[in-house]
Amino acid sequence: MSDEISKLPPNVQERLLRLQQLQQTLQSILAQKQQVDMEKTEVEQTVAELEKTAEDAVIYKAIGSLLVKAEKPKVTEELAERKSLLDTRSTVMARQEERIRSQVKEAQTKLQEDLSPVSGQPLS
């Protein structure tokens, strides 16, 4: 495959490299977004469980490898702040994903145009 790539004109090689970089960036964004979404789900589940507990219940929260006694209102507030931050990150990542997908599609289209005269048929 690399022999075939080296036979392509330099501008086509650059477009191909750019497309590969965009695809890698997209994969990275998707992985980060999935991680944020998982953490957000965990926070939501924790909040739901906290709502079921009495106000004076003994609550512990993890700090590193320790469990530390905490007050329910304080933990609830921290979780709400964390969820808000995760919502914002998720929104930003969704926008990044959309922008990168658009760039990937544009790069694929340009690459197909570049390669059509060489191969005689468009890529699929």
C-alpha positions as protocol buffer text, in pm:
chain_id: "A"
residue {
  index: 1
  type: MET
  ca { x: 0 y: 0 z: 0 }
}
residue {
  index: 2
  type: SER
  ca { x: 280 y: 246 z: 84 }
}
residue {
  index: 3
  type: ASP
  ca { x: 431 y: 187 z: -262 }
}
residue {
  index: 4
  type: GLU
  ca { x: 98 y: 286 z: -416 }
}
residue {
  index: 5
  type: ILE
  ca { x: 83 y: 598 z: -197 }
}
residue {
  index: 6
  type: SER
  ca { x: 436 y: 705 z: -295 }
}
residue {
  index: 7
  type: LYS
  ca { x: 329 y: 693 z: -662 }
}
residue {
  index: 8
  type: LEU
  ca { x: 56 y: 950 z: -601 }
}
residue {
  index: 9
  type: PRO
  ca { x: 117 y: 1319 z: -665 }
}
residue {
  index: 10
  type: PRO
  ca { x: 240 y: 1513 z: -358 }
}
residue {
  index: 11
  type: ASN
  ca { x: -84 y: 1709 z: -316 }
}
residue {
  index: 12
  type: VAL
  ca { x: -285 y: 1385 z: -312 }
}
residue {
  index: 13
  type: GLN
  ca { x: -43 y: 1236 z: -58 }
}
residue {
  index: 14
  type: GLU
  ca { x: -94 y: 1544 z: 161 }
}
residue {
  index: 15
  type: ARG
  ca { x: -473 y: 1514 z: 135 }
}
residue {
  index: 16
  type: LEU
  ca { x: -454 y: 1146 z: 224 }
}
residue {
  index: 17
  type: LEU
  ca { x: -233 y: 1222 z: 524 }
}
residue {
  index: 18
  type: ARG
  ca { x: -471 y: 1500 z: 632 }
}
residue {
  index: 19
  type: LEU
  ca { x: -768 y: 1264 z: 602 }
}
residue {
  index: 20
  type: GLN
  ca { x: -591 y: 1006 z: 819 }
}
residue {
  index: 21
  type: GLN
  ca { x: -510 y: 1272 z: 1079 }
}
residue {
  index: 22
  type: LEU
  ca { x: -872 y: 1389 z: 1084 }
}
residue {
  index: 23
  type: GLN
  ca { x: -993 y: 1031 z: 1127 }
}
residue {
  index: 24
  type: GLN
  ca { x: -755 y: 980 z: 1419 }
}
residue {
  index: 25
  type: THR
  ca { x: -873 y: 1305 z: 1576 }
}
residue {
  index: 26
  type: LEU
  ca { x: -1234 y: 1195 z: 1533 }
}
residue {
  index: 27
  type: GLN
  ca { x: -1161 y: 860 z: 1701 }
}
residue {
  index: 28
  type: SER
  ca { x: -996 y: 1042 z: 1991 }
}
residue {
  index: 29
  type: ILE
  ca { x: -1291 y: 1278 z: 2032 }
}
residue {
  index: 30
  type: LEU
  ca { x: -1537 y: 988 z: 2021 }
}
residue {
  index: 31
  type: ALA
  ca { x: -1342 y: 802 z: 2292 }
}
residue {
  index: 32
  type: GLN
  ca { x: -1329 y: 1113 z: 2512 }
}
residue {
  index: 33
  type: LYS
  ca { x: -1697 y: 1181 z: 2456 }
}
residue {
  index: 34
  type: GLN
  ca { x: -1784 y: 823 z: 2551 }
}
residue {
  index: 35
  type: GLN
  ca { x: -1580 y: 857 z: 2870 }
}
residue {
  index: 36
  type: VAL
  ca { x: -1757 y: 1184 z: 2960 }
}
residue {
  index: 37
  type: ASP
  ca { x: -2097 y: 1029 z: 2891 }
}
residue {
  index: 38
  type: MET
  ca { x: -2014 y: 729 z: 3111 }
}
residue {
  index: 39
  type: GLU
  ca { x: -1904 y: 956 z: 3395 }
}
residue {
  index: 40
  type: LYS
  ca { x: -2218 y: 1167 z: 3353 }
}
residue {
  index: 41
  type: THR
  ca { x: -2435 y: 854 z: 3379 }
}
residue {
  index: 42
  type: GLU
  ca { x: -2248 y: 750 z: 3693 }
}
residue {
  index: 43
  type: VAL
  ca { x: -2304 y: 1093 z: 3850 }
}
residue {
  index: 44
  type: GLU
  ca { x: -2675 y: 1083 z: 3761 }
}
residue {
  index: 45
  type: GLN
  ca { x: -2709 y: 737 z: 3917 }
}
residue {
  index: 46
  type: THR
  ca { x: -2529 y: 854 z: 4231 }
}
residue {
  index: 47
  type: VAL
  ca { x: -2759 y: 1157 z: 4261 }
}
residue {
  index: 48
  type: ALA
  ca { x: -3063 y: 932 z: 4219 }
}
residue {
  index: 49
  type: GLU
  ca { x: -2938 y: 706 z: 4500 }
}
residue {
  index: 50
  type: LEU
  ca { x: -2866 y: 1006 z: 4723 }
}
residue {
  index: 51
  type: GLU
  ca { x: -3222 y: 1130 z: 4675 }
}
residue {
  index: 52
  type: LYS
  ca { x: -3346 y: 801 z: 4821 }
}
residue {
  index: 53
  type: THR
  ca { x: -3143 y: 843 z: 5141 }
}
residue {
  index: 54
  type: ALA
  ca { x: -3249 y: 1030 z: 5453 }
}
residue {
  index: 55
  type: GLU
  ca { x: -3107 y: 1377 z: 5511 }
}
residue {
  index: 56
  type: ASP
  ca { x: -2923 y: 1261 z: 5821 }
}
residue {
  index: 57
  type: ALA
  ca { x: -2784 y: 943 z: 5661 }
}
residue {
  index: 58
  type: VAL
  ca { x: -2413 y: 880 z: 5694 }
}
residue {
  index: 59
  type: ILE
  ca { x: -2255 y: 940 z: 5353 }
}
residue {
  index: 60
  type: TYR
  ca { x: -1902 y: 858 z: 5244 }
}
residue {
  index: 61
  type: LYS
  ca { x: -1727 y: 983 z: 4935 }
}
residue {
  index: 62
  type: ALA
  ca { x: -1416 y: 852 z: 4769 }
}
residue {
  index: 63
  type: ILE
  ca { x: -1106 y: 1068 z: 4772 }
}
residue {
  index: 64
  type: GLY
  ca { x: -840 y: 873 z: 4593 }
}
residue {
  index: 65
  type: SER
  ca { x: -827 y: 535 z: 4762 }
}
residue {
  index: 66
  type: LEU
  ca { x: -990 y: 663 z: 5083 }
}
residue {
  index: 67
  type: LEU
  ca { x: -1354 y: 684 z: 5183 }
}
residue {
  index: 68
  type: VAL
  ca { x: -1425 y: 999 z: 5383 }
}
residue {
  index: 69
  type: LYS
  ca { x: -1740 y: 1083 z: 5578 }
}
residue {
  index: 70
  type: ALA
  ca { x: -1927 y: 1370 z: 5412 }
}
residue {
  index: 71
  type: GLU
  ca { x: -2249 y: 1566 z: 5451 }
}
residue {
  index: 72
  type: LYS
  ca { x: -2527 y: 1480 z: 5208 }
}
residue {
  index: 73
  type: PRO
  ca { x: -2605 y: 1842 z: 5103 }
}
residue {
  index: 74
  type: LYS
  ca { x: -2237 y: 1909 z: 5030 }
}
residue {
  index: 75
  type: VAL
  ca { x: -2199 y: 1586 z: 4828 }
}
residue {
  index: 76
  type: THR
  ca { x: -2523 y: 1660 z: 4640 }
}
residue {
  index: 77
  type: GLU
  ca { x: -2397 y: 2009 z: 4555 }
}
residue {
  index: 78
  type: GLU
  ca { x: -2059 y: 1875 z: 4437 }
}
residue {
  index: 79
  type: LEU
  ca { x: -2232 y: 1617 z: 4218 }
}
residue {
  index: 80
  type: ALA
  ca { x: -2460 y: 1882 z: 4066 }
}
residue {
  index: 81
  type: GLU
  ca { x: -2155 y: 2095 z: 3982 }
}
residue {
  index: 82
  type: ARG
  ca { x: -1977 y: 1792 z: 3835 }
}
residue {
  index: 83
  type: LYS
  ca { x: -2281 y: 1703 z: 3622 }
}
residue {
  index: 84
  type: SER
  ca { x: -2303 y: 2061 z: 3496 }
}
residue {
  index: 85
  type: LEU
  ca { x: -1935 y: 2052 z: 3399 }
}
residue {
  index: 86
  type: LEU
  ca { x: -1979 y: 1716 z: 3225 }
}
residue {
  index: 87
  type: ASP
  ca { x: -2286 y: 1846 z: 3037 }
}
residue {
  index: 88
  type: THR
  ca { x: -2079 y: 2139 z: 2911 }
}
residue {
  index: 89
  type: ARG
  ca { x: -1789 y: 1913 z: 2809 }
}
residue {
  index: 90
  type: SER
  ca { x: -2029 y: 1678 z: 2633 }
}
residue {
  index: 91
  type: THR
  ca { x: -2181 y: 1966 z: 2437 }
}
residue {
  index: 92
  type: VAL
  ca { x: -1838 y: 2100 z: 2337 }
}
residue {
  index: 93
  type: MET
  ca { x: -1725 y: 1754 z: 2228 }
}
residue {
  index: 94
  type: ALA
  ca { x: -2042 y: 1702 z: 2026 }
}
residue {
  index: 95
  type: ARG
  ca { x: -1966 y: 2026 z: 1840 }
}
residue {
  index: 96
  type: GLN
  ca { x: -1606 y: 1915 z: 1784 }
}
residue {
  index: 97
  type: GLU
  ca { x: -1728 y: 1579 z: 1658 }
}
residue {
  index: 98
  type: GLU
  ca { x: -1968 y: 1747 z: 1417 }
}
residue {
  index: 99
  type: ARG
  ca { x: -1697 y: 1981 z: 1287 }
}
residue {
  index: 100
  type: ILE
  ca { x: -1441 y: 1702 z: 1242 }
}
residue {
  index: 101
  type: ARG
  ca { x: -1697 y: 1475 z: 1071 }
}
residue {
  index: 102
  type: SER
  ca { x: -1766 y: 1757 z: 827 }
}
residue {
  index: 103
  type: GLN
  ca { x: -1394 y: 1803 z: 764 }
}
residue {
  index: 104
  type: VAL
  ca { x: -1351 y: 1427 z: 711 }
}
residue {
  index: 105
  type: LYS
  ca { x: -1636 y: 1424 z: 460 }
}
residue {
  index: 106
  type: GLU
  ca { x: -1490 y: 1723 z: 277 }
}
residue {
  index: 107
  type: ALA
  ca { x: -1143 y: 1565 z: 271 }
}
residue {
  index: 108
  type: GLN
  ca { x: -1288 y: 1237 z: 141 }
}
residue {
  index: 109
  type: THR
  ca { x: -1474 y: 1421 z: -135 }
}
residue {
  index: 110
  type: LYS
  ca { x: -1161 y: 1612 z: -243 }
}
residue {
  index: 111
  type: LEU
  ca { x: -955 y: 1295 z: -233 }
}
residue {
  index: 112
  type: GLN
  ca { x: -1211 y: 1113 z: -447 }
}
residue {
  index: 113
  type: GLU
  ca { x: -1196 y: 1400 z: -697 }
}
residue {
  index: 114
  type: ASP
  ca { x: -817 y: 1378 z: -699 }
}
residue {
  index: 115
  type: LEU
  ca { x: -814 y: 1001 z: -743 }
}
residue {
  index: 116
  type: SER
  ca { x: -1097 y: 970 z: -995 }
}
residue {
  index: 117
  type: PRO
  ca { x: -878 y: 1055 z: -1297 }
}
residue {
  index: 118
  type: VAL
  ca { x: -608 y: 816 z: -1169 }
}
residue {
  index: 119
  type: SER
  ca { x: -825 y: 511 z: -1107 }
}
residue {
  index: 120
  type: GLY
  ca { x: -1108 y: 590 z: -1342 }
}
residue {
  index: 121
  type: GLN
  ca { x: -1368 y: 523 z: -1074 }
}
residue {
  index: 122
  type: PRO
  ca { x: -1465 y: 696 z: -750 }
}
residue {
  index: 123
  type: LEU
  ca { x: -1373 y: 550 z: -411 }
}
residue {
  index: 124
  type: SER
  ca { x: -1648 y: 401 z: -200 }
}
